[in-house]
Amino acid sequence: MRLLQARAIENQAYVAGVNRIGTDPFASYPGRSLLIDPQGEILADAGQDEGVIRAELDLAALRKYREAMPFLADMQSGS
């Protein structure tokens, strides 16, 4: 969960992380599929049950956030 939040923050992007549930002969899978906003806030959490999660993405807020913290431009310019 924390790594998905870090990816959302460092890329200033919404992140969807999906995970299976159940077991197989090699591992146990806990679920916890997540939707995370660009500031690392969890918008939806599937928990340990099979199902569907959804969240509304606010693209205007994303643009405003990126304008206020334009560090992605540093990556694009090669700085």
N, C-alpha and C positions, 0 to 999 in steps of 0.2 A: 504494500500500500504506500509506504513512504517513498519508494523509488518512483512510483507512478506520479506522485505529487511533485517530486523533484523534476521529473521530465516535463510536466506541464508548466512549471514555473520557469525552467531554463529555456524552454522553447516558446514561451508565451502562447500556448495553444491549449485547446481542449484535448483531453486524453481519454480514450476508452480502453480500459484494461479488462480483458475477459479471461476467465478461468473455468475449468471444468469442475464438476462435483463428482463425488463417489470414489471408488477404489478400483484398482486393477492389481495384478499380481506383483507390481513393482512399487506402487505408491498410493497414497491417499490424497485426494484433491478436495480442498476446503471450500471452493467457490470464491465468493467475494469479488465478483465482477464489479467494476467501478466506472463511473463517469466523473471526471475531475475538471474543474475550470482552470483557466490560465494562472490563477493566483494560488492554486493548490487546494482549493476547497472541494470537498466531495459533494457532488450534486446528486448522485444516486448510488446506492449500494445494494447489490442483489442478495447479500447475506449468504447463508449456506444452502439456500433452496434453489431449485431450478426455476427459471422464470425469465421475464423480460423487464429491463429497466429503461427508463427514458428520462430526458431532461430537456428543457428548452435552452438553446444556446443564444446568448445575447451578443450578436456580432457588432453592434454599435458600441457596447461596453468594451468588447475586445479591442476594437480600433482605438478607443480612447485610452485604454490601458497601455497599448503598444506605443502610442504617441507620447504618453507621460514617461515611459521607460523605454527609450529607443535603442536598447543594447543589441537587438538583432541586426540593426544597421551596421554595427561594428563588425559583426561576423561576415556580412555580405561585402563589405569594403576591403576585407583582408587585414584589418587592423589587429 
